[in-house]
Amino acid sequence: MRSTKRRWPGITAAAALVAASQLTVATALADPDPVPPPTPAASTDTDPNLLHNITYRASATGTSRGAVVAYKIDDDNVNSDQPTLLPGMTFEVNTVLHDPKKAGMEVSIQWPYGSNLHCEILVDDQIVAEADQFIAPRLFRVKDDPLYGTLQCGAPLDTPGPNAVPTPAPVSAPAPAG
């Protein structure tokens, strides 16, 4: 009987090459210059079709039953939600606006409860408005402050849109002479 030896020169050479490549130091490629973060939306945007991402956030750290969050859903309309604002929870909603200066929200809680209210508005992932207010619990309604229990953040919500018809001022009769 004759014994034959098989030789695998191609396989042994490939294995040696792979092993050697694992032992050599590779040259690290340098990262290109970092891209600067986007700047907040400029107020002089020339493109009227440019939309801005708006993020509204609200939170409370106390008893805040009957919470209402009102916010600009588009350039002319206001939407509201009644989230459960428990400590550690954050209400968040996203929308788009043509004019980021119109972004505004109000957070209010029901009387007689008290809480620390917090709100913030982000335009294109940049915080543009932020507010905090402590609302003390009350036994009686505050008669001379109708906005007690309300935190306003950003633009006011009651500003009429460009297509809104202004309400005429009441006309008073002239005082009688004599």
C-alpha positions in Angstrom: 0.0 0.0 0.0 1.2 3.4 -0.8 0.6 6.4 1.5 -0.1 9.7 -0.1 0.3 13.0 1.6 -1.9 15.8 0.6 -0.6 19.3 0.6 -2.7 22.4 0.9 -0.2 25.2 0.1 -2.9 27.7 -0.9 -4.9 27.2 2.3 -2.0 27.4 4.6 -0.7 30.6 3.0 -4.2 32.2 3.2 -4.5 31.3 6.9 -1.0 32.8 7.6 -2.0 36.0 5.7 -5.2 36.3 7.8 -3.4 35.7 11.0 -0.7 38.2 10.1 -3.3 40.9 9.2 -4.9 40.6 12.7 -1.6 41.3 14.4 -0.6 44.4 12.4 -1.6 47.9 13.6 -4.2 49.5 11.3 -4.0 53.2 10.5 -7.0 55.1 11.9 -8.7 57.3 9.5 -9.3 60.8 10.8 -12.9 62.1 11.0 -13.7 65.0 8.7 -14.2 68.4 10.3 -17.4 68.2 12.4 -20.5 69.9 10.9 -21.6 72.8 13.1 -25.1 72.3 14.7 -28.0 74.0 12.9 -28.7 77.5 14.1 -32.1 78.4 15.4 -34.7 79.6 12.9 -33.9 83.1 11.7 -36.7 85.6 11.9 -35.9 86.9 8.4 -36.7 83.7 6.4 -37.3 84.7 2.8 -39.1 81.5 1.8 -42.7 81.6 2.9 -43.1 77.9 2.3 -40.4 77.0 4.8 -41.9 75.0 7.7 -40.4 74.9 11.2 -40.7 71.9 13.6 -42.3 72.9 16.9 -42.2 70.8 20.0 -44.3 71.8 23.0 -43.5 70.2 26.4 -45.3 70.6 29.7 -44.8 69.0 33.1 -45.9 69.4 36.7 -44.4 68.3 40.0 -47.4 68.2 42.3 -51.1 67.7 42.4 -52.4 68.9 39.1 -55.8 67.6 38.5 -57.8 69.0 35.6 -54.7 70.1 33.7 -55.3 71.7 30.3 -52.5 72.4 27.8 -53.4 74.8 25.0 -51.0 75.4 22.1 -50.7 76.7 18.6 -51.3 73.8 16.2 -50.7 75.9 13.1 -50.3 79.6 12.3 -53.9 80.5 13.0 -55.4 77.7 15.2 -55.1 76.7 18.8 -55.6 73.1 20.1 -55.9 71.9 23.7 -55.4 68.6 25.5 -56.2 67.4 29.0 -53.2 65.3 29.9 -52.5 63.5 33.1 -49.6 65.6 34.5 -48.2 63.4 37.3 -44.8 64.1 38.8 -42.2 62.6 36.5 -44.4 62.6 33.4 -44.0 65.0 30.5 -46.7 66.0 28.0 -45.2 66.5 24.5 -46.7 67.3 21.2 -45.1 68.2 17.8 -46.4 70.4 15.0 -45.1 72.6 12.2 -45.5 76.4 11.8 -44.5 78.8 9.0 -43.7 81.5 11.6 -41.9 80.2 14.7 -42.6 83.5 16.5 -46.3 82.4 16.7 -45.4 79.3 18.8 -47.1 79.6 22.1 -48.7 77.5 24.8 -50.6 77.8 28.1 -50.6 75.2 30.9 -53.3 75.5 33.6 -54.5 73.4 36.5 -57.8 73.2 38.2 -58.6 75.2 41.3 -57.9 74.5 44.3 -54.8 72.4 43.5 -51.3 73.6 43.5 -48.2 72.5 41.6 -44.9 73.5 40.1 -45.6 74.0 36.4 -43.0 73.9 33.7 -43.2 74.5 29.9 -40.8 74.8 27.1 -41.1 75.3 23.3 -38.5 74.0 20.9 -38.2 75.3 17.3 -36.1 73.1 15.1 -34.8 71.3 18.2 -33.6 74.5 19.8 -35.3 75.8 23.0 -36.7 79.2 22.3 -39.0 79.7 25.3 -39.1 78.2 28.8 -41.1 79.1 31.9 -41.6 77.8 35.4 -44.2 78.9 37.9 -45.4 77.7 41.3 -49.1 77.6 41.7 -50.1 77.6 45.4 -53.1 75.6 46.5 -56.0 78.0 47.4 -59.1 77.6 49.5 -60.9 80.3 47.6 -60.8 81.4 44.0 -58.6 84.4 43.2 -61.2 87.0 42.1 -58.8 89.7 40.8 -56.6 87.4 38.8 -58.5 85.3 36.2 -55.3 83.7 35.0 -54.3 82.3 38.4 -53.2 78.7 37.9 -52.1 79.4 34.3 -48.6 79.4 33.0 -48.0 81.1 29.7 -45.0 80.2 27.5 -44.0 81.8 24.2 -46.4 83.8 22.1 -49.8 84.6 23.5 -52.6 82.4 22.2 -55.3 85.0 22.0 -53.6 87.0 19.2 -56.0 87.1 16.2 -54.7 85.6 12.9 -54.2 87.7 9.8 -57.6 86.8 8.4 -59.5 87.5 11.6 -62.0 90.3 11.6 -61.4 92.7 14.5 -64.3 93.2 16.8 -65.5 96.8 16.8 -65.1 98.8 19.9 -68.3 99.5 21.8 -69.9 102.8 21.0 -71.0 104.9 24.0 -73.7 107.4 23.7 -72.6 111.1 24.3 -73.4 112.5 27.7 -76.5 114.6 27.7 -75.8 118.3 27.9 -77.3 120.3 30.7 
